[in-house]
Amino acid sequence: MIAWLALAAAVPAQTYANPVDLDYRYNFEQVNEGVSYRTGADPVIVPFKGAYYLFLTLADGYWRSTDLVTWRFVKPSRWPAEGIVAPAVSSDGERLLIMPSMTTQGTIYSSGDPASGRIDLFVRRMPPLPGAVRSGFEETIKPGEVPPGPWDPDLFRDDDMRWYLYWNSSNVFPIYGAPVGFADGKLTYGSPRKSFILLDPDRHGWERFGQDHSGTTPDGTPVKPYMEGAWMTKVRGRYYLQYGAPGTEYNAYATGTYVGTSPMGPFTYAAYNPIGYKPGGFVQGAGHGNTFQDLHGNWWNTGTPWIGYNWTFERRVGLWPTVFDADGQMRVSTRFGDFPQRLPTGRVTDPDMLFTGWMLLSYRKRAQASGSVAGHGPGDATDENPRSFWLSPDKAPGATLTIDLGAVKTIRAVQVDFADYQAGRFGDAPDIYTEFQLQSSRDGREWRPLARTEAPRRDRPNAYFELPRPTAARFVRYVHGQIGGAHLAIADLRVFGSAGGAAPVAPELVEATRAADTRDATIRWRRIAGAVGYNVRWGIRPDRLALTYQVFADRVADGPAAVLPLRALTKGQGYYVAVEAFDENGVSPLSRVAAM
């Protein structure tokens, strides 16, 4: 008990790890099909009156935080029964405006006191969207007409206090925009109304649909890519019109941007696209979120990582540091973007400074459990795959999952990522909460407290614990208490820290070759003995390798050289690429930087 009290008295966490540790809600859309899963998507984080407010698709409420680490769910005083999808959320300084996606004349909500949950009607009934056809009649659209909406809206207020609306989600139609005004409880559409962005996957490799931009579904069916999730950010006189593409269902979901000098354009495709991109690692996908400044002036970008085990749109929320360089380039740093990251306490100019250096210690390590269901053994909890999981025969308190790190190592943080398996839940309830303990041992016989869930009770599908002090241990054990779903399933028990040795040496970059289709390239490098994985990093400047594809060492081609096909390039654009290795001790220097 004394040990547990010491843990409870520890200082608040100063780090986080993606997916963001939220009490994600059970989705109700597939209740009649019996498909149950927790999800969170299309995040918008807005600072307001000294706090942050997070809104998601179909959450039946929103979250509040003062530090971007600990989030408290706020139950609103009113909310539409059908839920809110991909909302636009913005502040006019006095209140938050909350605009759901809509295909008919819907409602815009507001709150001057979102901490209390009070929600008011700001625009009770929207006017018809000019030129919009009725839902279901999109194939009849003529020049000058638009799809029903506004769907996937973004409300942007410029420095001159004028409002603009951007919207649409489609694999046919563009993102649209128009000036709007608010007065006397009404919204009015101004002019001009313009179409701004259409995807160009024939030139922009990253805009191709499918796993690793294959352009197809897994059965080989070609699919046109989707564009959605408009978000406008103004920085130093430049307007960044951001969008999600090519589709939320796969690892390649990303954020791109066009840039202009006016909120109504014209906008130019950014040569350095995509900006938010995370196709590899445990968390995969970074598209459709928003960009905001924290209370210290640092920029952040949110996104929608993909799980997709129970349903195509089973997803989570990611948060990544962002910078706007002096030359105007927007960069979202996803390097080690699902490892522990520091939350800054002041202004930060280099997002790489936020990486803690705490390395993954649990990958492919031997695991044991109190029991397992065939086909879902304990080894599935150390494979860094959110779509495989250990499944316990029952969810009674006391069930255990134990990982052997192979030797005594220094542990700094642990993340427990639960999975939903026939969970049987379709909304919130008093018994939907998570309780468990984490224990550590040097020898597998004598166990000590490591961390545990604390009051107030809440659901924690992606529970992250920064330890109050470094802990030396070889074994980490999960001891079950309570979950809300019908089955206890853990996708990964992720342990971070250091093995205490020297970091790996730099890999030798062997090849960086563009294919005949210059949207594609092949990157080849010499393997490093003992490496857990590699980061392939590239960009349009040799001193600014802004994009990262993380790949584990056992998932690249066999032989002395590791190979990664890279399919996210733009025709006619030159790039530079390098590779770094990482293991349980640290990160290597970069290889040589090669042009491609």
C-alpha positions in Angstrom: 0.0 0.0 0.0 2.9 2.4 0.8 4.3 1.8 -2.7 0.9 2.5 -4.3 0.5 5.7 -2.3 4.0 6.8 -3.4 3.0 6.3 -7.1 -0.3 8.3 -6.5 1.7 11.2 -5.1 3.9 11.5 -8.2 4.1 14.6 -10.2 1.7 15.0 -13.1 2.9 13.5 -16.4 4.8 15.7 -18.8 4.8 13.3 -21.7 2.2 11.6 -23.9 2.1 8.8 -26.5 -0.2 8.3 -29.5 -2.9 7.2 -29.8 -4.1 10.0 -27.4 -5.2 8.6 -24.0 -9.0 9.3 -24.2 -12.1 7.5 -23.0 -13.1 6.8 -26.6 -16.9 6.1 -27.0 -18.6 3.0 -28.3 -20.1 3.6 -31.7 -23.8 3.1 -32.1 -24.0 3.1 -35.9 -23.7 -0.7 -36.3 -26.0 -1.6 -33.4 -28.4 -3.4 -35.7 -25.5 -5.4 -37.2 -24.1 -6.2 -33.8 -20.7 -4.7 -34.6 -19.3 -3.1 -31.5 -16.1 -1.0 -31.2 -14.7 2.2 -29.6 -13.6 4.9 -32.0 -12.6 8.5 -32.4 -12.1 10.4 -35.6 -11.9 13.8 -37.3 -10.4 15.6 -34.3 -10.6 19.3 -33.7 -8.7 20.8 -30.7 -9.5 24.5 -30.0 -7.9 26.6 -27.2 -10.5 28.6 -25.3 -10.3 30.6 -22.1 -7.0 29.0 -20.9 -8.0 25.4 -21.7 -8.3 23.0 -24.7 -11.5 21.5 -26.0 -11.5 18.4 -28.2 -14.3 17.4 -30.5 -14.7 14.2 -32.4 -17.1 12.4 -34.6 -20.0 10.7 -32.8 -18.7 11.2 -29.3 -22.0 12.5 -27.7 -20.0 15.3 -26.1 -16.4 16.6 -26.0 -13.3 16.7 -23.8 -11.5 19.4 -21.8 -7.8 19.6 -20.9 -5.5 22.2 -19.4 -2.3 20.4 -20.5 -3.0 18.3 -23.6 -2.2 15.2 -21.5 -5.2 14.6 -19.2 -8.6 14.9 -20.8 -12.0 15.1 -19.0 -15.2 14.2 -20.9 -17.8 16.9 -20.8 -21.5 15.8 -21.1 -23.3 18.6 -23.0 -26.6 20.0 -22.0 -28.0 19.3 -25.5 -26.8 17.3 -28.4 -28.5 15.9 -31.5 -29.7 12.3 -31.1 -28.0 11.3 -34.4 -24.7 12.7 -33.1 -22.3 15.1 -34.6 -19.9 14.1 -37.4 -16.7 15.8 -38.4 -17.6 19.2 -36.8 -16.2 22.6 -37.5 -15.3 24.2 -34.2 -14.0 27.8 -33.9 -14.0 30.6 -31.4 -15.2 34.2 -31.9 -13.5 35.1 -28.6 -16.6 35.0 -26.6 -17.9 31.5 -27.4 -17.1 28.3 -29.2 -19.1 27.7 -32.4 -19.9 24.0 -33.1 -21.0 23.2 -36.7 -21.8 19.6 -37.5 -21.5 18.1 -40.9 -24.9 18.3 -42.6 -26.6 17.5 -45.9 -29.7 19.5 -45.1 -30.5 22.7 -43.2 -29.0 21.9 -39.8 -28.0 23.7 -36.6 -24.9 25.5 -35.4 -24.4 25.3 -31.7 -22.4 27.5 -29.3 -21.1 27.6 -25.8 -19.7 30.5 -23.8 -18.9 28.1 -20.9 -17.9 24.8 -22.5 -16.3 23.7 -19.2 -19.8 23.4 -17.7 -21.3 21.6 -20.7 -23.8 24.3 -21.5 -24.7 24.3 -25.2 -26.8 26.9 -26.8 -28.4 27.4 -30.2 -26.3 29.8 -32.3 -28.0 29.3 -35.7 -31.0 27.1 -35.1 -31.7 26.5 -38.8 -29.1 27.0 -41.5 -30.2 28.5 -44.9 -30.1 26.2 -47.9 -26.7 25.8 -49.3 -26.7 27.8 -52.5 -26.7 25.6 -55.6 -26.9 22.3 -53.6 -28.8 19.3 -55.0 -30.7 17.0 -52.7 -29.0 14.1 -51.0 -29.0 11.1 -53.4 -29.0 13.3 -56.5 -25.3 14.0 -56.7 -25.0 12.3 -60.1 -27.4 14.9 -61.6 -25.2 17.9 -60.7 -24.8 20.5 -63.4 -22.2 23.3 -63.7 -22.8 25.8 -60.9 -24.4 23.2 -58.6 -22.8 21.6 -55.6 -23.3 18.4 -53.5 -25.6 18.5 -50.5 -23.9 20.0 -47.5 -21.9 21.6 -46.0 -20.3 18.3 -45.1 -16.9 18.2 -43.3 -17.1 21.9 -42.7 -14.5 24.3 -41.3 -15.3 27.8 -40.0 -12.4 30.2 -40.2 -12.4 33.8 -38.8 -9.7 36.0 -40.3 -7.8 38.8 -38.4 -10.3 41.3 -39.8 -13.1 39.3 -38.0 -14.6 38.2 -41.3 -15.8 34.6 -41.4 -15.2 31.9 -44.1 -16.6 28.4 -44.6 -14.8 25.6 -46.3 -16.4 22.2 -46.9 -16.9 18.9 -48.7 -15.9 15.2 -48.6 -15.9 13.4 -51.9 -13.9 11.4 -54.4 -15.6 13.3 -57.3 -16.2 16.9 -56.2 -13.7 19.5 -54.9 -13.4 21.4 -51.6 -15.5 24.5 -51.7 -15.3 27.8 -49.9 -17.4 30.9 -49.4 -17.5 34.0 -47.1 -20.2 33.8 -44.5 -21.7 36.2 -42.0 -23.5 35.8 -38.7 -26.3 38.2 -37.5 -29.5 37.9 -35.6 -29.2 34.1 -35.2 -28.7 33.6 -38.9 -25.9 32.5 -41.2 -25.8 34.1 -44.6 -23.7 32.9 -47.5 -21.7 35.6 -49.3 -19.9 35.6 -52.6 -17.9 34.6 -54.4 -18.4 30.9 -53.7 -15.5 29.0 -55.2 -14.2 25.4 -55.7 -10.6 25.2 -54.6 -9.0 21.8 -54.6 -9.3 18.6 -56.6 -7.1 15.6 -56.0 -4.5 14.8 -58.7 -3.3 11.3 -58.0 -1.8 11.0 -61.4 0.8 13.5 -60.3 0.7 13.3 -56.5 1.6 9.8 -55.5 0.5 10.2 -51.9 -3.0 11.0 -53.1 -3.6 7.4 -54.4 -6.1 5.4 -52.5 -5.3 2.1 -50.6 -2.6 0.5 -48.4 0.7 2.2 -49.2 -1.1 4.1 -52.1 -1.8 0.9 -54.0 -4.7 2.6 -55.8 -7.0 -0.4 -55.0 -8.8 -2.3 -52.3 -7.1 -5.5 -51.1 -8.9 -7.5 -53.7 -7.4 -5.3 -56.5 -10.5 -3.2 -57.2 -9.4 0.3 -58.3 -10.8 3.1 -56.1 -10.7 6.8 -56.7 -9.2 8.6 -53.7 -11.2 10.7 -51.3 -10.6 14.3 -50.2 -12.1 15.7 -47.1 -11.6 17.5 -43.8 -10.8 21.0 -44.9 -9.0 23.2 -42.3 -7.7 26.7 -42.7 -4.7 28.1 -40.8 -3.2 31.6 -41.2 0.5 32.1 -40.3 2.5 35.2 -41.1 0.2 36.3 -43.9 0.0 32.9 -45.6 -3.3 30.9 -45.7 -2.8 27.1 -45.5 -5.9 25.3 -46.8 -5.4 21.7 -45.4 -7.2 18.6 -46.5 -7.2 14.9 -45.7 -6.6 12.3 -48.4 -6.7 9.6 -49.9 -9.1 7.7 -47.6 -9.3 6.9 -43.9 -9.3 3.2 -44.3 -5.6 2.5 -44.7 -2.2 3.4 -43.4 -1.7 6.1 -46.1 -4.3 8.5 -44.8 -2.5 11.9 -44.7 -2.9 15.6 -44.6 -1.8 17.9 -47.4 -2.0 21.7 -47.9 -2.5 24.3 -50.6 -1.1 27.8 -49.8 -2.4 31.3 -50.7 -2.2 34.9 -49.7 -6.0 35.3 -49.4 -8.7 33.3 -47.6 -10.5 32.9 -51.0 -7.4 32.0 -52.9 -6.0 31.4 -55.3 -4.2 28.5 -53.7 -1.1 26.6 -54.8 -0.2 23.0 -54.2 2.7 22.8 -51.6 5.7 21.1 -53.2 6.5 19.5 -49.8 3.2 17.6 -49.5 2.1 15.6 -47.7 2.5 17.4 -44.4 1.0 15.0 -41.9 2.0 11.5 -42.9 2.5 8.3 -40.8 2.2 5.1 -42.8 4.4 2.9 -40.5 4.7 2.0 -36.8 2.0 1.1 -34.3 -0.1 4.2 -35.1 -0.8 4.4 -38.8 -2.6 7.2 -40.6 -2.5 11.0 -39.8 -5.2 12.5 -42.0 -8.3 14.7 -41.3 -7.6 16.7 -38.2 -6.9 20.3 -37.4 -4.0 22.7 -36.7 -3.9 24.8 -33.5 -1.5 26.8 -31.3 -1.0 25.8 -27.7 -0.9 28.3 -24.8 2.9 28.7 -25.3 2.5 29.5 -29.0 3.6 26.1 -30.3 1.8 24.6 -33.3 0.2 21.2 -33.3 -1.6 19.0 -35.8 -4.2 16.4 -35.1 -5.2 13.4 -37.2 -7.1 10.2 -37.5 -5.1 6.9 -37.2 -6.7 3.8 -38.5 -7.4 0.5 -36.7 -10.2 -1.1 -38.8 -10.4 -4.5 -37.2 -14.1 -4.5 -36.3 -15.3 -2.0 -38.9 -13.7 0.0 -41.6 -14.0 3.3 -39.7 -12.7 2.1 -36.4 -10.1 4.8 -35.6 -8.3 6.8 -32.9 -6.8 10.3 -32.5 -3.2 11.4 -33.0 -1.4 14.6 -31.9 1.9 15.7 -33.5 4.1 18.8 -33.1 4.1 21.2 -36.1 6.2 24.1 -37.3 5.9 26.8 -39.9 9.4 27.6 -41.2 10.5 31.1 -42.2 10.2 30.2 -45.9 6.6 29.1 -45.4 7.0 25.4 -45.3 4.5 23.6 -42.9 6.0 20.6 -41.2 4.2 18.0 -39.0 6.7 15.8 -37.2 5.6 12.2 -37.0 9.1 10.8 -36.5 8.7 8.4 -33.5 5.2 9.7 -33.5 3.8 6.9 -31.4 6.7 6.8 -28.9 6.6 9.0 -25.8 6.9 12.7 -26.5 7.4 15.6 -24.2 4.8 18.3 -23.8 6.6 21.7 -24.0 6.4 24.1 -21.1 7.6 27.0 -23.3 8.2 27.9 -27.0 9.9 25.1 -29.1 11.4 25.7 -32.5 12.5 22.1 -33.3 9.9 19.4 -32.9 12.5 16.7 -32.7 13.5 18.2 -29.3 10.2 16.8 -28.0 11.1 13.2 -28.5 12.0 11.7 -25.1 14.5 9.2 -26.5 12.6 6.5 -24.6 12.9 3.5 -26.9 10.5 0.6 -27.5 11.6 -2.4 -25.3 8.7 -4.8 -25.8 8.8 -5.5 -29.6 8.5 -9.2 -30.3 9.4 -10.1 -26.7 8.2 -13.3 -25.2 4.9 -13.0 -23.4 2.9 -15.3 -21.2 -0.7 -15.0 -20.0 -3.0 -16.6 -17.4 -4.9 -18.0 -20.4 -5.5 -17.4 -24.1 -8.1 -18.1 -26.7 -6.8 -20.0 -29.7 -5.6 -17.7 -32.5 -5.0 -14.8 -30.1 -2.0 -15.8 -28.1 0.0 -13.5 -25.8 2.6 -12.9 -28.5 0.1 -10.8 -30.4 0.4 -8.2 -27.6 4.1 -7.4 -28.5 3.9 -7.2 -32.3 3.1 -3.5 -32.7 -0.1 -4.3 -34.7 -3.4 -2.8 -33.4 -5.3 -5.3 -35.5 -4.0 -8.4 -33.7 -4.4 -9.0 -30.0 -4.2 -11.3 -27.0 -7.6 -12.6 -26.0 -8.2 -13.8 -22.5 -10.7 -16.7 -22.0 -12.6 -14.5 -19.5 -12.4 -11.0 -18.1 -12.5 -11.9 -14.4 -10.3 -9.7 -12.2 -6.8 -11.2 -11.7 -6.2 -12.2 -15.3 -2.5 -11.5 -16.2 -0.3 -10.8 -19.2 3.4 -10.8 -18.6 6.2 -9.6 -20.9 9.8 -10.7 -20.5 12.1 -7.9 -21.8 15.0 -10.4 -22.0 17.2 -8.6 -19.4 16.9 -6.0 -16.8 16.3 -2.6 -18.5 15.3 0.9 -17.5 11.6 1.4 -17.9 10.3 5.0 -18.3 6.7 4.6 -19.6 4.1 1.9 -20.4 1.1 2.1 -22.8 -1.7 -0.5 -22.6 -3.7 -0.6 -25.9 -6.9 -2.6 -25.6 -8.8 -4.1 -28.5 -12.5 -4.6 -28.9 -13.6 -8.2 -29.6 -17.3 -8.8 -29.8 -17.6 -6.2 -27.1 -21.4 -5.9 -27.2 -21.5 -2.2 -26.3 -23.1 0.6 -28.3 -23.1 3.6 -26.0 -21.9 4.8 -22.7 -22.9 3.1 -19.4 -21.8 3.2 -15.7 -19.8 0.0 -16.0 -17.8 1.1 -19.0 -14.5 1.9 -17.3 -11.0 0.5 -17.1 -9.1 -0.7 -14.0 -5.9 -2.6 -13.8 -2.5 -2.7 -12.2 1.0 -2.9 -13.8 3.7 -4.6 -11.9 7.5 -5.1 -12.5 10.0 -7.6 -11.5 13.7 -8.2 -11.9 13.5 -11.9 -11.6 9.9 -13.0 -12.3 9.3 -14.0 -8.7 9.3 -10.8 -6.6 6.8 -8.2 -7.9 6.6 -4.5 -7.2 3.9 -1.9 -8.2 4.7 -0.1 -11.4 1.5 1.9 -12.2 -2.3 1.6 -12.0 -5.4 3.3 -13.1 -6.6 6.0 -10.7 -9.9 7.8 -9.8 -12.0 9.1 -11.3 -13.1 6.0 -13.1 -13.1 6.3 -16.9 -12.6 4.1 -19.9 -9.0 4.0 -21.2 -8.6 2.0 -24.4 -5.1 3.5 -24.9 -3.9 4.0 -21.3 -0.5 5.7 -21.1 1.6 5.9 -17.9 4.7 8.0 -17.5 6.5 6.5 -14.5 7.4 8.9 -11.7 11.0 7.6 -11.8 13.1 5.3 -13.9 12.5 1.6 -12.9 14.9 -1.2 -13.5 13.1 -4.5 -14.3 13.1 -7.4 -16.7 9.4 -8.4 -16.5 6.3 -6.2 -16.8 2.9 -7.7 -15.8 -0.6 -6.5 -16.5 -3.1 -7.5 -13.7 -6.7 -7.1 -14.8 -9.4 -5.4 -12.9 -12.3 -4.1 -15.0 -13.3 -3.4 -18.6 -16.7 -2.5 -20.1 -16.6 -4.8 -23.1 -17.6 -8.5 -23.0 -14.0 -9.7 -23.6 -10.6 -8.8 -22.3 -8.4 -8.2 -25.3 -5.1 -6.3 -25.5 -3.6 -5.3 -28.8 -0.3 -4.3 -27.4 1.4 -3.9 -24.1 4.1 -1.3 -25.1 7.1 -0.7 -22.8 9.4 2.2 -23.3 12.8 3.1 -21.8 16.4 2.1 -22.4 18.5 -1.1 -22.5 21.5 0.9 -21.4 23.9 0.3 -24.3 25.3 2.2 -27.2 23.0 3.5 -29.9 23.4 1.8 -33.3 25.7 3.0 -36.0 24.4 4.8 -39.1 23.1 2.6 -41.8 24.7 2.6 -45.2 22.3 3.9 -47.8 22.8 1.8 -50.9 20.1 3.0 -53.3 17.5 5.7 -53.7 16.0 5.3 -57.2 12.9 6.8 -58.7 10.9 4.4 -60.8 9.8 5.0 -64.4 6.6 6.2 -62.7 8.3 8.9 -60.6 5.6 8.9 -58.0 7.4 5.8 -56.8 11.0 5.1 -55.5 13.0 2.2 -54.0 15.1 2.9 -50.9 17.7 0.3 -50.0 20.1 0.2 -47.2 22.5 -2.2 -45.3 21.0 -3.8 -42.3 22.3 -3.0 -38.8 22.7 -5.9 -36.5 20.3 -5.8 -33.6 18.3 -2.9 -35.0 14.6 -2.9 -34.0 13.6 -0.8 -36.9 14.5 2.1 -39.3 13.1 5.5 -40.2 13.3 6.3 -43.9 13.3 10.1 -43.9 12.8 12.4 -47.0 11.9 15.9 -48.0 12.5 18.5 -50.7 15.6 19.9 -49.0 18.6 18.0 -47.8 18.6 19.8 -44.5 14.9 19.3 -43.9 13.9 15.7 -44.2 10.4 16.4 -43.0 8.6 13.1 -43.8 9.1 9.7 -42.1 8.2 6.1 -42.9 9.0 3.9 -39.9 9.5 0.2 -40.6 10.4 -2.6 -38.2 13.6 -4.6 -39.1 11.7 -7.9 -39.4 9.2 -6.4 -41.9 11.6 -5.4 -44.7 12.8 -7.7 -47.5 15.2 -10.5 -46.5 18.9 -10.4 -47.3 21.8 -8.1 -46.3 19.9 -5.1 -47.6 16.6 -3.7 -46.3 14.2 -2.4 -48.9 11.3 0.0 -48.7 9.1 0.9 -51.7 8.1 4.6 -51.3 5.0 5.6 -53.2 4.3 9.0 -51.9 6.2 11.3 -54.3 5.1 14.0 -56.7 6.0 13.9 -60.3 8.5 16.6 -61.3 9.6 17.3 -57.7 13.1 16.4 -56.6 13.7 14.9 -53.1 16.4 14.0 -50.7 16.4 10.8 -48.6 18.3 9.3 -45.7 17.9 6.4 -43.2 18.4 6.1 -39.5 18.3 2.9 -37.4 16.9 2.5 -33.9 17.1 -0.2 -31.2 16.5 -0.4 -27.5 19.4 1.8 -26.7 18.8 4.8 -29.0 18.9 6.2 -32.5 21.7 6.1 -35.0 23.1 9.1 -36.9 21.6 9.5 -40.3 23.0 7.8 -43.3 24.3 9.9 -46.1 21.7 12.0 -47.7 21.0 11.1 -51.3 19.1 13.0 -54.0 16.3 11.2 -55.8 
